Amino acid sequence: MSKLDPEVVIDLTPAKKAAIPPLAPGLLLALSDGFVLALVGWALNHFFAPDTAPVEAEAWQRSLVTGLMLVPLVKSVFGIYTLGRFDYMERTRRTFQAAFLCCAVLAVPFIVMDGFRSFFVEALSIALLGFATTYVADLLLIQGLLASALDWRTPVVIVGAGAQGAAIAEKLQRLPWLGMRPVGFVDNDDSLWQTRVSGLPVIGPVDLLAKSPAMASQAHAAIVADMGRHGCEVTELVRKLPFKQVYCVLGEGNVSAVDATYHNLHGSLALRVSVRPPTGYLRIRRAMDIVLSSILLVLVAPLMLGLAVAIKLDSPGPVMFRQKRWAGGKQTFDLLKFRSMHINAEEHLQQLLENDPVAREEYMTYHKLTVDPRITPLGRFLRKTSLDELPQLWNILMGDMSLIGPRAYMPKELPEVGASAEVIGTVRPGLTGYWQVSGRHRTTFQERVSMDVFYVRNCGLLFDFFILCKTAVMVLKGDGS
């Protein structure tokens, strides 16, 4: 039997499951929004409707209906209901744009019509509440219901089994809310045929998809990774693929949809990337760091005092743990944490790595251990809930760190960070960041570096808001490091 026998290929590929039709996620989101808005309308009408003059009650009803109807109308204008299979970072961006448009629409009559100002204030307030509640409902639906249903995820084949293709496959497997399920690779490098990359089979050359309809039926779309690897132009490569949808990845972690839009230059596809000056953003972020860290330090002071007493009673040693971390260039600072390990932890780590090859391999890959004997019983709870990081609020107030930013790397890790340090070092390290909400301890060290580079090149207030919301969800779920 030939190495490229179609029967061999089919045996290597998981059986296709019937995917939900492309329109179904959008329909589910629309129905979800309708249900949520109906609940919001009922609650507002039940608790806030005036029960005095009929004229006021009628005006209130008009404001309520107007505000609630604007939400799905404006969201549909921005195509939010057609984003069922895509990153919710893009959903966040479009929701903000829809809310701003709603404000602009209602601001014009508010300015020019004196007699209706109370109506427009009420309608705008209701609309903004509707945007907020439906946004949360959309995320819960996508993250909870749809992301856990394999039938919802579109089966895709990845064209290119190199490093970029492997990274994409791992990302799609780790983040089901992206809505795609990789089933295998095709690659013209015959040394990779019938091997596995990222746990998926490399089934043969690119031409095999066109020659074998049975093979092509295993997927509904294709993702072209590392386009320079295939030895032909994008148009020619796409024509070889028997799919109606083909996604071409331009780079791993270098360009985000927040900064890029596509243009049709009379038949030639061009990508416009906007490079935003970071000065104003960094000033706003520093001001937010000072205000928020000050407020949080006051609020959590009793909790921090209680944790300090518990740590002292749990195991011998100091309450605080200080460690030198890199702050860009040749600068370092003392990062503060509640101590979660026994004293002499580094000596215990070296002994463990010398005597346990499995632990040594895990630590070399992730720079963390799943079962770490150095951690105290209370320390496991602190790490699980991220409470050990509360003292870093002081680092933020002092300007050593930011609430959101890249990982605070140790100086000894810089050789592994490599050339990416020049990019990462331009932004203060963060208490939380993109890599923390994209897998945390399940990501390899190099994946963290790539995600930190992605964050620095695409950082902005909207991106920070997304990370902050995702961090809150992870902390509530107890998905700690």
N, C-alpha and C positions, 0 to 999 in steps of 0.2 A: 504494500500500500504506500502510495506517495506521501511525502511529508506534508504536501499541500492538498491532500485528498479532502474534499468538502466534508465527508462524513467525520473525519478526524477533527476538523474544525468545529463542527456542530457539537461534538461530544465535549469539547473543551469549554463551551460557552454555556452559561446558565440559561435555563429555559425562560423565555420571555413571559412576563405576566401582563395581563391586559391592563394598560394604563388608562387612567381617567381621561376622557377627551379634553383637549386643550381649553375649551370654553368652560368646562365644569368648575375649575378653581375660581375663575372670575365670578361665575354665577353663585357659588357658595359664599364668596366674600360679599357680594351684593346682598344676598339674603341675610347674611350675618349682620351687615350694617343696618338693614331694614329692621331686623329684630331689636338690635341694640338701640337704635334711634327711637323705636316705639316705646321701649322701656324708659329711656331718658325723657321722652315727651310725657309719658304717664306720670313719672316721678315729679317732674317740674310742675305739671298741671295740678297734681295732688297737693303738693306742699307750698307752692308759691303763687298759685292763681289767686287774683284778688276776688273777694266775695262781696264787694261793695256795689258800686254803680255798674249797671249793664254796659255802659260805654267803655269803662276801663277793662272790664272782663273781655269784651269783644276785641279791644286793642291788644290785650295780652294774648288771646288766641291767635291773632294774626301774626304777632311777633314770634310765637312758638312755632307755628306752621312754617313761616318764612325761614327761620333759622335752621329748622330741621331739614327742610327740603333743599336748602343750599348745599348741604354736606354731600349727598350722593351726586348731585348735579355737577358740582365743581370737581369732585374726585373723578367722575367719569370723563370730564374734559381733559384731565391730566393723565388719563389712561391707567389709573391705579387698579381698576378691576381687571385689566389685562396683564397684570404683573404677578399672576399666581405662581409662576414657576421661577421667580427670580429673587435675587438677594434683597432682604428687607432694608438694607442701607439705601437702595434706590427707592424703595417704598417710603422710607422716612423723608427723603429729599422731596419727593413729589407731594407728600402730604403737607409738608411745610409750605411748599409753593401754592398748593390749593388753599391753605388757610390764609396766606398773605393775599391771594387774589380775592378771597371772600371779604377780607378787611377792606381792600381797595374798592370793591363793588359797593359796599355799604357806606364807605366813607364819603362818596360823592353826594348822595342825597342827604347825608347827615350835615354836610357843610352848607348846602344850598337851600334846604327846606327846614325852616325853623320849627314849624308846627309838628314835625314828625321825628324829632330828634330822640325822644324817649323810645319810640318804636324801633328805630335803627340800633340804638344801644342795646336794647333787649334782644333783638334779632341777632346781632353780632355776638353777644355773650353766649346765646344758646348755640349758635353755629360753632363757635370755638370749643364749647363743651362737647358738641357732637363730634368734631374732628378728633379731640383727645380720646374720647371713649371708643370710637370706632377704630382708631389707630391701635389701641391696646387690644381690642377684640380681634383685629386682623392678625396681629402678631401671635396671639394665643391660638388662633385657628390654624395658622400656618405652622407655627412651632410645635403645637401640641397635636392637633388632629391630622393635618395633612402630611406633616413631615414624618410622622410615624407610620404612615400608610404607604407601603412599597408600590401599590398600584397607582398612586398619584405621581410618583417620580418617573420622569421620562427616561427610558433606557437609551443610553448613548454609547457609541463606540469612539474611542480616542485614537486619532490618527497621529502616530508618533509616540514611541515607547521610550524616549529619552528621559532626561532628568525633569524637563518641564512637564511632559506627559504624565510621569509618575507622580509629580507634585499635584497636578490637577486631579488625578484619580484619587489620591489620598484625601484631598480637600473635599471632593464630592462625597466620598464615603463617610467622612467625619462630620460633614455639615449637611444633613438630609434636607434642611429647609431650602437649600439651593434648588431643589426640585429635579435633580438629575441623578440617575443611577448608572454608573459605568458598568458595562458588561464585558469589555475586552479592548485590546489594542490591535491596530494594524500598523505595520512598519516594514519598509523595504529592506531593512537590514536582516538578512537571512540568518545571522547568528542568534537573533532573538526569537525566531519562530518556535512555537510550541514550548516556550519558557513562560515564566510568570513574572510580572512586574506589578508591585503593589498588590499582590494577591490576585491579579487578573491575568487571563491568558493572552499571550501575543499570538494571534491566530494566523498570521501570514502577511503578504504584501498588500498594499493599498488596492491594487487591481482586483484582488480576490472578492471584494465587496460587490463589484460590478459583475463578476463572472459567476458568483454564487448567490442567487436570490434567496436561498434558504438562510445563508449567513447574514445577508443584509436585513432580513426580516427580524433578526434578533434585537435590532435597535430601531429607534424612530428618528434619531438625529446623530450628527457627528461633531466632534470637537477637534479642530486641527491645532495641534500643539507644536511649537518650535518649527515655524514654517520654513526656515532656512534649511531644515534637515531633509526635506523631501526632494530637493533638486529640480523643482519646477515652480512656475508662477502660481499665485494663489488661485487665479481664475481657472487655470488648467487643472489644478488639483481638485477644486470644488466640483468641476464638471465630471470628474471620475467617480464622485461619491453619489450613490443612488438614494439620496435623502433630500427631502424638501427643506430641511433646516440644517445649516452648517454654521458652527460657531468657530471663528478664527481668533485664537488667543495671540495678542500682539506682544505680550510680555508678562512675566510673572512678578506681580507686585509693583509695577512701575507706573501704571496709569490707571486711574479710577474713573468711573462714570461721573463722579462729581465734577471732574475737571475737563472731561472730554465730550465732544459731540461729533457726529459724522456729517460730512458734506459730500454732495454729489457734484463733482467738477466735470460736468458734461460727460458722464459715463465712467469717470475715474473716481474711486472711493478715496476720500481723504479724511483723516482724523485730526480734528482741531483740539489741541491740548492747551488749556489756559493755565499759565503759571502765575499764581497769585502772590503778590508781595506779602511776606509773613509778618512785617513789622507791626501793623495795626492789630492783627490777630494775637500776636504774642503779648502785646500790652493789655489787651482785653482779658486774655487768659490769666495773666499775672494778677490783675485786679480781682478776678473771680477767685483765684487761689487764696488770696489774702482774706477776702470776705468769708468764703465758705469754710476755710480751715479754722479761722477764728471762731465762727459760730459752732462748728462741730466740736472743737476742743472744749468749749464751755459745756456743750450738751453731754458729751461722753466722759467728762471728768469724773463723775461718781463711778461710772462703769470701769474706767481705767484704774481707779483706786482699789475697787473690789478685785479686779484681776491681778493687781500687784500683790495684794495680800494672799490670794489663792496660789500664785506662783511661788511665793516664799514658803508657803506651807507644803506645797507639792513636792519640791525637790530642793536640795541645797544649791546655792549659787545666787548670782545677782538677778534682779528682776528684769533689767534691761539687757539687751544684746546689741552691741555696736559692731559694725563691720564696714570696712572701707569699700566704697563704691565709686565708680567712675562717673564724672560729671562733664565729660567732653574735654578734648585737648589733653593737658597734663593735670587737670584738676580732679580732686577726689573730695569726698565728704564722708562723714560718719552716719551711716544709715541706722536708724533706731527701730528696734522691734522688741516686743515682749519675748523673753527667753522661752523657747519651746523645746530646747534640747538640754540634755545633761551636760555638765561641765566637761571639758576636755573632749568635746564632740569631734574635733578634727582628728585627734589621735585615734579615736574609735573608728572613724571613717576610713583612715588609712589601713588599719588592721583588717577591717571588713573587706576592703577592696583587694587586699593582698591575699586573703584566704578564700574569697568567694568569687569565682570567675563570672558567674551569672550576674551577681550584683555589680561587678566591675564593668561588664558590658552595658548594663542598663544605665549606670551612672555616666559612662562615656557618651552614650547616645542622648540622654535626656537631662543630664546634670542634676538629676533627682533620683530618689529611690522610692518605689511603691511601698515597700515595707522597710522603714528606716528605724533601726534599733536605737539610734541616738535620740529620738524624740521621746519626751516625757508623756505620761498619760494625759495630763492637762494640756500639754503642747499639741497633741493630736486634735483635741477639741478646738484649741485656738486656731490651728491651721485650717481645720475644716470650715470654720466660720469666718476666717480671715480676721479675727479679732487681734491676732498677734501683730497686725500691721497698723493698729491705731496710733502708736507713737509717731508714725511717719507724718502725721498731721503737723507735728512740730517742724519736721524737715521741710514741709511745704510752706509753712508760715515764714520760715527763715530764708526761703528762696533756694534751698538745695534741690528741691523736687517740685513737681507739679501734681495736681490731682490726676491728670491724664497725660500719658507720655510713653515713651519706650521703656523697656526694662532697665533697671539700675544694675548694670553689669559690674562684676568684680574686676579689678585691674588685671588679674591673672587670666581672665577670659578673653581679653582683647585680641590675643593672637588668633583665636578661633573666630572672633567677629570679623577680622580681616579688614578689607577695604571698606566694608559697610560702616565702620566706625566713623568715617568722615561725615557720613550722612546722619547717622544716629546722634552723634555728638553735638549737633546744631540745636537740639531741643532738650530741655530739662527732662530727666527721667521721671516716670509717673508712678503714683500709688497704684493705679490700674492702667490698663492699656489695651491695645487691639489684640495682642497675643493672649492676654489673660482671658478675654471673652471669646476666644476662638479655639479653645481646646485645653488651655492651661497646661497641666502636667502631661497631657497626652500628646503634646507636640514635641518634636525633636529640637535640639538647640539651634540648628541651622534654620528650621522653620520659624522659630521665634525671631531670629535675626532678620529673615526675609519679611516677616510681618511688621517688625519695627521699622524697617526701611520703607515699607509701604505706608505705614502711618505717617512718618515724618514727611514723605513726599506729598501726602494728600491731606494733612491735618487741617482742620477748620472747625468752627463752632458747631456745625451740624454733625460732623464726624464725632466730635467730643461728646455731644449730647447722646448720640447713638451708643457710644461706648459706656457712658454713665448709666443709661437705662439698662443695658445688657448686664453691667456689673451688679446693679441692684437685684436683677432677677437671679443671677448666679449666687449671690450671697444669701438670698432668701431660700434658694434651693439647697444651700449647703454644699455647693460644688467648689470646694476650696482647693488649695494647692497641695 
